[in-house]
Amino acid sequence: MTTEMQEIAITEEKPLLTGQADAAKDAVELAARILLDQGQEHTVETPHGVLHVTLHGSRTSRRPAILTFHDVGLDSKSCFSPLFKFEEMQEIVKNFTLIHIDAPGQEEGAPAYPPGYQYPTMETIAEMIPAVLQFFNFRTVIGVGVGAGAYVLSKFTLANPDAVEGLVLVNIDTNARGWLDWAAQKLSSVTSSLTEQILCHLFSQEEMSSNTDVVQFHRDRINKASNLVNIELFWKSYNSRRDLSLDRNYTFKCPVMLVVGDQAPYEEAAVECNSKLDPTTTSFLKMADAGGLPQLTQPAKLTEAFKYFIQGMGYMASSCMTRLSRSRTTSLSSSYSMDGSRSRSRTLSQGSQGGQMPPSPSQTMEVSC
């Protein structure tokens, strides 16, 4: 019996040189940044259908996630990317997990719903959100909603007060559409295309008249959307919303920051909403030169205001408010007052390194940046 001998090549493993180790580390960090920037896309099953959700960051964070919900005519990317990719926002992004929810059928490239499809109501969409939190194993969130998304997150917060630690509502309208609004919408649907109706909802009259670059960009984007049928269904659902019936006795239990541009279509609605909320837990920002979508046109101002808001909740106490500290040239103003009953509010009296002192409980501070 013969025994065949096989040659086995043994390669000596040598440790990486310092330069090679640094290069490998940089490559890993670059890959991680690319993955974080793109986000992890998920399809989440809920009792009322599926939702497209994009996650940025870790699912094991002990902090609340920042959960966003977009407006009609937008998706999570077109609504929030300019804000959350803004350079000075990265200080927040690296400390929190982001969860971007797309309303049913609104994500880019979503297939069009068939004729006769029964689109969910705004209330039903709000009822889908708890399944998202459960899917990612987050107990609490900080909600950031724009327009229709602000309404959805408001419904969710009222129904699940313990799940929301803070709420940022841009262009909120808590009222159902009245008869005059209904008649105007009917007339508009006859005289204007769906795209123009939605643009008038998103942007100020001045922006529409000037046909700014951002208006033209979104006009082209909506016109070319393969899921235009879905967008129309979401638009009709929002226009059929119910009154939230907020008052001082039936209101949010968490800190709230209301944001609106000084020429936005929903300026009056935001002012009215502010009058119904608890003044000790509500901040109101009317942003100059922000148009209809301040997160797109004024991300710097909104980032600094958001930093203050989060700091007031007890997070990022050492964050530097650099822009607000050095700039006095614009007319953004707001009043901040946080409820001292929340356990995290004790950090409000701490200073921020290189920035300004955040407001202490039951005090009001005027901010101009």
N, C-alpha and C positions, 0 to 999 in steps of 0.2 A: 504494500500500500504506500502510495507516494503522498507526501504532504506538500501542498503548494504554498509557497511563501509569498506574501503580498507586501509590497513596500508601503509603509504608512508615513506620510510626510507630516512631521510635527513642526508646527510653526511657533516660534517663541513669541509670546505676547509681551510687547514692550510698552511701558507706560507712555502716555502722550506727553510730548514736550509742553512746556508752559504755553507757548504760542498756539499749539494745536488744541490744548484744553480750552483756552479762551475762545478760539474759533468755534469749537463744538458747542460751548455754552451759549455763544452768541446765536448760533444757528437754532438751538432749541428755543431760546427766548423769542427769536424772530418768528418761528413756527407757531409759538403760543400766542404771540400778538396777532398774527394773521388769523388764527382760529378765533380769537376773541373778537376781532374786528368783524369777521363774517358772521359770528354767532352760530349757535347750534339750533337748527330748525327741528321742530317737533310737531306732530299731529296729535292733539290731545282729545280724547273721547270725553264727552260730557253727556249728561242726561238729555240734552236737547240738540245733539249733533256734535260735529267735530270743529275744533278751532286750530288755526295755524298759529303757532307760538314760536318766537325766537328768543333764545336764552343767551345772555352774555355774562360770563363769570361762573362762579362756583355754585353748585347746588347744596353745599354744606356750610354756607355762611351762617353765622349766628345772628347777624343783623337782618332786619327786614329787607326783602327785595324791593327794588323800585319797579313798579308795575305800570306800564303805559297802555293807553287806549287812544286810538287816533280818531280823527274827524271824518265826516263823509267826503268822498272824493279823494281821500288819501289812504295810504296804508301805513304800516308801522315805520317803514323805511323813509318814505317821502315826508312823513309828518315829524319824525323825531331824529333822524340821522344828523341833520345840521346842528342840532342842539347837543346831542350826546357825543358827537365827534369833535365838538368845539374844544380847542386846546385847553382852556381853563376848566372845562368840565371834567377833564380826565382825573383830577384830584378826587372827584366824587365817584366816577366810574370805577376806579381801582379799589374803592372801599365798599362797593355795593354790587350785588348781582342785579342785572337788568332783565326784566321779563317783558317783552313786547308782544301784545296780543293783537292779532288782526281779526276784525269782525268777520263773521261767516262770509266766505267767498270774496273777501276784499284784498287778499294778498296778491302780489304781482304774479301774473300768469295763472291765476285760478281759473278753472273751467267755468264756463257760463252755466247758470242754472237753467233747467228746462222750462218751457212755457207752463204757467200755472203753479210754479213752485211757491210754497207758502213760506215766506221769509219770516224769521223769528221777530217778535216785537222787541222793543228796547228792554222791557222788563225781563223777557226770556233770555236775552243776551247777558244781562246782568247776572242771571241765575246760573250761567255757564262758568263764571269766573271761579267759584269755589273748587271746581274740579281741576282747574289749572294750578291752584295753590297746593292741592293735594298731590297732584302729579309730580311737582317739583319739591314737595316736602317743605313748604314754607308756611309757617303759622301766621305771620303778619307781613304786610306790605306798606309801602308808601306809594300812593296812587298818583299818577300824573295823567290827566285826561284833557283833550282838546275838543271843544264843540260837542258833537254827538258822543265822543268818548268821555267827556267830562260828565255828561248826563248818565251814561252807563255806570261809571265809577261811583257817582253819587247814589244811584239806586243800590249798587252793591254795598256801599258803605252803610247806608241806612239799614239794610237788612242784615249786615254782618259787622257791627261796630267793633267787635273785639279783634277783627282781622285787619283793621286799617289803623296804622299809627299816625299817618298824616296824609293830607290830600291837597294836591295842587290842581286847580281847575282853571283852565284857560278858555275864555269865551263861553262860559256856562250860561245856559238858559234853562231855568228850572220850571218854566211855565209850559203848559200845553198851548197849542196854537189856537187862537181865538177865531171867531167868525171872519173878522176882517183879514186876519192872516191867511185863513183858509181861502177866502175869495181872491186875495192877491196872488196866492200860490196857483190857483186854478187859472187865473189870467196869465200868469207868467209861463205856465206850462203850454199855453197856446201860442204865445208870442215869442218865447225864447227856447232855445235848445236845452237839453238836460245839462250839457256842459256849462252853459252860461248861467243857468240857475244855481248850479253848485259853486261856480266861481263867485257869484254875488253873495253866496253864503259864507265863503271863505275869506274874501277880501273886501277892503273898504271901497267906497265909491271913488275916492281919489285914486286908488291903485287901479281900479277898473278903467277909469277915464284916461289915465296915463298909460295904460297897458304896459305896466312895468315888466321887467324881465322875468320876475318870479311868476307873475300872472300868465304871461305867454308860455312859460315853461310848463305850468300845470294845465293850461288849456290844451297844449299839444299832447301832454301825457294822458289826459282823460280821453281826448278824442281817439287816441290810438289804443286805448285799453281793450284787451280782448275780453274782459269781464265787465263791460259797460252795463250789461243787463243786471249784473249783481250790484253794481254801484247804484243803479236806479232803485233797486229793491231796498237797499240800506237807506237811501234818501227818503223813500216813502215811509219806511218804518220810523225814521227820526221825526218826520213831519206829523206822524200819528201818535207821538209820545203823550203820556199823561202828565198832569201837573204833579210835581213832587210835594206840593203842599207844605213847604218848609215854614216854620216859624220858630220863635225863641224856645218853645216847649218841645217841638219836634224838629230836631236838628242834628248835626254831626257831633259825635262825642270826641273827635280828635281835632288837632290843630288843622286849620284850613288856610290855604293861600289862594286868593282869587286873583287872576291875571287877565287884563284886557288891554288892547291898544286904544289910544284916545280917539281913533277914528274907526274902530272896528264895528261891524254890523251889530254886534251884541253888547255894545257898551252899556246901553240902558238896562238890558237884562242882567248884566253882571252887577251893576250898581244896585238894582232891586234885590238881587240875591244877597248881596252884602248886608242890606238892611234887615234881612230875615235871620241872619246867623248870629251866634253868640259873639259879641265884640271882644271878649276876653280870650278867645281862641282863634280869631279870624284876622288875617292880614289881607289888605286890598292894595293891589298895584295897578295903577293906570299908567301905561307906558307910552311916552311921547314918541312920535315918529316910528311906531311899530307896525302900523297897518293892521290887517286882519289876523295875521299869524305871527305873533312876536317871537315864537320859538324859531322861526325861519329868518326873520328880518333883524332881530335884536338878540341873538343868542348870548352875547356877552352880558347884557343887562340881566337877562333871565337867569343865567348861570350864577351870578353874584347873589341875586335874590334867593335862588334855590339853596345856595350855600348857607345863607342866613337862616332860612327856614329849617334846614336839617340841623344846623347848629343849635337852634332854639329847641329842638326836640332832644338834645343831649348827645348828638353824634358829631364827630369831627370838631371837637371843641377847640383844637389847635389850628384849625384851618385859617389861612391868611386871606383876608378880604382885600386883596391888593388893588383891584380896580376901583372899588368904592373908596378906598383910602386916598388914592392919588388923583381921582377925577371928580370935578365938580361942574362939569360943562353941560350935562344933559338934565332933563327934567323928570326923570323917573322918580316918583315919590311913593312911599308906602308907610303904613303904620303897623307895627308888630306888637302883639301882646299874646303871651303864652300862658296857659292855664297851669298854675303852680301845683295842682293836685296830682299831675302825672309824675310818676316816680323819677323819670329822667330829667324833669325840669329843674332839678337842683343844679345842674351844670350851667344853667343860663347865666349865672353870675360870674362865670370864669371868663378871663380875657382870652383873646385869640392872638397868637404870636404874630407880630408884624401887622396886625389888622386892628379893628375896632372892637370895643366891648359889646357883646351881644346884649339884647335887652333882658332885664331881669323880670321875673313874673309880676304881672299887674302893672307894668310900666309901659308907656308908649314911646316909641322912638321914630322920628321922622328921618328917612334916609333919602339922600339925593346923590345920584351918581352921574 
